[in-house]
Amino acid sequence: MKKTFLKQLAPHIELHRDEKTGIAWVEDGTSGCGHSAHPNIDASGSVRGMKSRGFWRESDRTVRSHGFIYNIDSLVVSDKWDEVARQHCRCGGNHNTGNEFDMHVWCKPETGNMEALYTVSIGQQPICVDLPIDNALEYIRETLEERAN
Protein backbone atom coordinates (compact mmCIF):
# COMPACT_ATOMS: atom_id res chain seq x y z
CA MET A 1 0.00 0.00 0.00
CA LYS A 2 1.30 3.41 -0.97
CA LYS A 3 -0.27 6.01 1.31
CA THR A 4 -0.55 9.36 -0.44
CA PHE A 5 -0.95 12.56 1.52
CA LEU A 6 -3.61 14.67 -0.24
CA LYS A 7 -3.94 17.71 2.00
CA GLN A 8 -3.90 19.21 5.47
CA LEU A 9 -7.53 19.85 6.48
CA ALA A 10 -6.83 21.46 9.84
CA PRO A 11 -4.02 21.37 12.39
CA HIS A 12 -3.21 17.67 12.98
CA ILE A 13 -5.98 16.52 10.58
CA GLU A 14 -4.85 15.06 7.26
CA LEU A 15 -6.53 13.56 4.18
CA HIS A 16 -4.88 10.48 2.65
CA ARG A 17 -5.58 8.02 -0.18
CA ASP A 18 -4.27 4.55 -0.94
CA GLU A 19 -2.91 4.69 -4.50
CA LYS A 20 -3.64 1.00 -5.13
CA THR A 21 -7.22 0.70 -3.81
CA GLY A 22 -8.38 4.32 -4.08
CA ILE A 23 -9.63 4.31 -0.48
CA ALA A 24 -9.53 7.79 1.05
CA TRP A 25 -9.51 8.48 4.77
CA VAL A 26 -9.00 11.32 7.20
CA GLU A 27 -6.51 10.90 10.05
CA ASP A 28 -7.56 13.05 13.00
CA GLY A 29 -4.49 13.47 15.16
CA THR A 30 -6.45 15.52 17.70
CA SER A 31 -8.65 12.56 18.67
CA GLY A 32 -6.74 9.56 17.31
CA CYS A 33 -9.71 8.67 15.09
CA GLY A 34 -9.79 7.73 11.45
CA HIS A 35 -12.69 8.69 9.20
CA SER A 36 -13.86 6.99 6.02
CA ALA A 37 -16.97 6.80 3.86
CA HIS A 38 -17.08 3.00 4.13
CA PRO A 39 -17.62 0.74 7.14
CA ASN A 40 -14.45 -1.13 8.00
CA ILE A 41 -12.98 -3.65 10.37
CA ASP A 42 -9.46 -4.28 11.55
CA ALA A 43 -7.43 -6.35 9.07
CA SER A 44 -7.40 -9.19 11.61
CA GLY A 45 -11.23 -9.27 11.57
CA SER A 46 -13.48 -11.66 9.68
CA VAL A 47 -15.33 -10.57 6.54
CA ARG A 48 -17.12 -13.92 6.57
CA GLY A 49 -18.23 -13.20 10.15
CA MET A 50 -19.53 -9.75 9.23
CA LYS A 51 -21.53 -11.26 6.38
CA SER A 52 -22.81 -14.32 8.28
CA ARG A 53 -24.03 -12.13 11.13
CA GLY A 54 -25.88 -9.87 8.68
CA PHE A 55 -23.80 -6.73 9.25
CA TRP A 56 -22.64 -6.83 5.61
CA ARG A 57 -24.43 -8.31 2.58
CA GLU A 58 -23.09 -11.50 0.98
CA SER A 59 -22.59 -9.62 -2.31
CA ASP A 60 -20.60 -6.76 -0.72
CA ARG A 61 -17.08 -6.25 -2.07
CA THR A 62 -14.17 -5.56 0.26
CA VAL A 63 -10.69 -4.10 -0.10
CA ARG A 64 -7.73 -4.02 2.28
CA SER A 65 -5.94 -0.76 3.03
CA HIS A 66 -3.61 0.49 5.78
CA GLY A 67 -4.54 -2.21 8.30
CA PHE A 68 -8.30 -2.24 7.68
CA ILE A 69 -10.81 -4.11 5.52
CA TYR A 70 -13.34 -1.77 3.90
CA ASN A 71 -16.81 -2.70 2.67
CA ILE A 72 -16.83 -0.56 -0.48
CA ASP A 73 -20.44 -1.38 -1.39
CA SER A 74 -21.76 0.23 1.78
CA LEU A 75 -21.68 3.94 2.56
CA VAL A 76 -21.73 5.42 6.06
CA VAL A 77 -21.20 9.17 6.40
CA SER A 78 -21.85 10.41 9.92
CA ASP A 79 -19.72 13.56 10.20
CA LYS A 80 -17.86 16.15 8.14
CA TRP A 81 -14.61 14.16 7.98
CA ASP A 82 -16.46 11.08 6.67
CA GLU A 83 -17.94 13.35 4.00
CA VAL A 84 -14.50 14.69 3.05
CA ALA A 85 -13.27 11.09 2.70
CA ARG A 86 -16.32 10.24 0.55
CA GLN A 87 -15.62 13.14 -1.79
CA HIS A 88 -12.01 12.01 -2.33
CA CYS A 89 -12.50 8.23 -2.36
CA ARG A 90 -11.75 6.54 -5.70
CA CYS A 91 -12.26 2.89 -4.72
CA GLY A 92 -14.96 2.12 -7.29
CA GLY A 93 -17.55 1.37 -4.60
CA ASN A 94 -20.74 3.12 -3.53
CA HIS A 95 -20.33 6.85 -2.90
CA ASN A 96 -23.94 7.91 -3.49
CA THR A 97 -25.72 9.54 -0.59
CA GLY A 98 -29.01 9.55 -2.50
CA ASN A 99 -28.94 13.34 -2.77
CA GLU A 100 -26.79 13.63 -5.88
CA PHE A 101 -27.95 14.27 -9.36
CA ASP A 102 -25.94 14.62 -12.49
CA MET A 103 -26.86 15.70 -15.97
CA HIS A 104 -24.91 14.92 -19.11
CA VAL A 105 -25.74 16.94 -22.18
CA TRP A 106 -24.19 16.55 -25.61
CA CYS A 107 -24.85 17.46 -29.23
CA LYS A 108 -25.31 14.71 -31.81
CA PRO A 109 -22.96 15.60 -34.67
CA GLU A 110 -25.10 13.98 -37.36
CA THR A 111 -28.28 15.96 -36.53
CA GLY A 112 -27.08 18.94 -34.50
CA ASN A 113 -29.71 17.99 -31.90
CA MET A 114 -29.02 17.86 -28.18
CA GLU A 115 -29.40 14.80 -25.97
CA ALA A 116 -29.51 14.81 -22.19
CA LEU A 117 -29.29 12.07 -19.59
CA TYR A 118 -30.33 12.88 -16.03
CA THR A 119 -28.83 10.60 -13.37
CA VAL A 120 -30.18 10.29 -9.85
CA SER A 121 -28.05 8.50 -7.28
CA ILE A 122 -27.33 4.96 -8.54
CA GLY A 123 -29.91 4.64 -11.33
CA GLN A 124 -30.16 6.47 -14.61
CA GLN A 125 -33.35 7.93 -16.01
CA PRO A 126 -33.33 9.64 -19.40
CA ILE A 127 -35.54 12.72 -19.43
CA CYS A 128 -34.74 14.14 -22.84
CA VAL A 129 -33.52 12.40 -25.94
CA ASP A 130 -32.72 13.83 -29.38
CA LEU A 131 -34.40 17.25 -29.14
CA PRO A 132 -33.23 20.56 -30.56
CA ILE A 133 -31.20 22.40 -27.93
CA ASP A 134 -33.83 25.03 -27.03
CA ASN A 135 -36.59 22.42 -26.71
CA ALA A 136 -34.33 20.11 -24.69
CA LEU A 137 -33.35 22.78 -22.16
CA GLU A 138 -36.99 23.81 -21.68
CA TYR A 139 -38.06 20.18 -21.24
CA ILE A 140 -35.29 19.55 -18.70
CA ARG A 141 -36.25 22.68 -16.72
CA GLU A 142 -39.93 21.69 -16.64
CA THR A 143 -39.14 18.09 -15.63
CA LEU A 144 -36.84 19.17 -12.78
CA GLU A 145 -39.44 21.65 -11.50
CA GLU A 146 -42.11 18.93 -11.51
CA ARG A 147 -39.87 16.56 -9.54
CA ALA A 148 -39.06 19.27 -7.00
CA ASN A 149 -42.75 19.78 -6.19
RABEL-V518147 format. One record per backbone hydrogen bond with DSSP energy under -1.0 kcal/mol. CO is the residue of the C=O (numbers start at 1). NH is the residue of the N-H. Records with the same first field share a line. If there is no record, write none. Layout:
CO=NH, NH
//
This chain:
2=19
4=17
7=15
10=13
12=29
13=9, 10
14=27
15=6, 7
16=25
17=4
18=22
22=90
23=18
25=16
26=35
27=14
28=32
33=28
35=26
37=76
39=71
41=69
42=45
46=50
47=51
48=52
49=53
50=55, 56
51=54
57=60
61=72
63=70
65=68
67=43
68=65
69=41
70=63, 72
71=74
72=94
79=83
80=84
81=85
82=86
83=87
84=88
85=89
100=121
102=119
104=117
106=115
108=112
113=108
114=131
115=106
117=104
118=125
119=102
123=120
128=116
131=114
132=136
133=137
134=138
135=139
136=140
137=141
138=142
139=143
140=144
141=145
142=146
143=147
144=148
145=149
//
